[in-house]
Amino acid sequence: RLGISVTNALPRNGRAKIIERMFREMKDDFDRFQPTFTGGNPIEKPECLSGILKSGNIVRDEDLREQMTAYLEGIYNQSPQYGNGMGGKAPNDVYADHLSIVRKAPEEELKLALMRAMRPQTVGRNGVILTISDVKIPYWCAELQPRLGQRVIVLYDPADLRQVTLTD
């Protein structure tokens, strides 16, 4: 509903995924310098890792988050990239160049796009039924009368089950 599509790489071809290049760069530029770096495979695993773990020289989560944020904002996002559409620009520069393209949807449209959907069902004499965790919640109003017998999709907001929206 938001016009977002999924792009999958072929199985066993991780290089086809754009994000894999970033993971490799992060491993080479950031991860290897952490005392508890385990490597991406057994060959990369440092010999001294078990001794480091036994000694308790482990980076705290808060410290790791700080270091990762500093790396991403201070180094990675400022460095030239040559991937798809980057043209040697830094990610921050590419973002700034394309910032004017940002589309904003009306709030009502976003609300509809973020609602959960059920399988299509036929509007019956008793309206439509929303089933959540084996609990059936019937919905009926006079506006459903002209739609009797039609196939509809029930959209609902899990935080507010007082009303549903129907679409075909």
C-alpha positions, 0 to 999 in steps of 0.5 A: 500500500505504500508502494514499497517493493522487496528486492531479493538477491539470488540464493548464495549470491550475497554480493548482489545485495547492496547492504552486503558491501556496507557490512564488509566495509564496517567489518574492515573499518570498525568491527576488527578493532573491537576487543571481542571481534569474532570474525565472519568465519572461523578463519577470521576468528582471533586466536586470543578471543577466548582469553579476552572473553575470560578476562572480562574485557568486554565492551559495554553495550552503551559504549559500543552504541556510542562508538558505532554512532561516531563511526557511522556519523563521523566516518562512514556517512562522510566518506565517498561511496561508489555503489549504485547511484552514489557517484563518489559522493558521501551518503550525507551528500547524496541524501542532501541532494535528494532531500527535495524529492521526499514525498509526504502523504496526507495523514489519513492516507498514512493511517490507512496504509499502516492499518492491518488487513485481513483476508478478503471476506464477503459482507453477510447479513451480519456484516463483517467479522474481524478475528484476532487471536481466535476472538471474533468481533462482528461489525455491522452498520447501515452503510453495509447494506448496499455492499451485501454479498460483495468481497471486501478486505477489512482494515483495522487499527489494533490500538482502536478496535471500535471501528474498521475500514472496508476496501475492495 
